[in-house]
Amino acid sequence: PYVVPLSFGYEDGVIYFHSAQEGRKIDIIKQNPLVCVEVDELLKMNKAGSACDWGASYRSIIATGEAFILEDPDEKRKGLDIIMAQYSDRDFDYDAKALERTAVIRIELQDISGKQG
């Protein structure tokens, strides 16, 4: 098991994220592309007088899928556009050299479940 926080983008049952071309994430995906993804959003801490009565209001999603390291520059641009759309409404251009040295990974989701508390 390996867990790492990521910036990501989601569209049509697919998650995209980016990475360096080398490193532990990439090595693990090359060995076994089956992955699990978790996203959570803390909405509010529910404070109380006693520590045991504290809680949280939240939403979370856990999904499993298969990861693919993209090679085609157009597919990489599309993935980066989807990632950036998650955080900004701007359009971006990607320097060819930066695009070449950046890994973009597509995760095709197979199972998704959510929880809210």
Order of alpha helices (4+ residues) and beta strands (2+ residues): beta-beta-alpha-beta-beta-alpha-alpha-beta
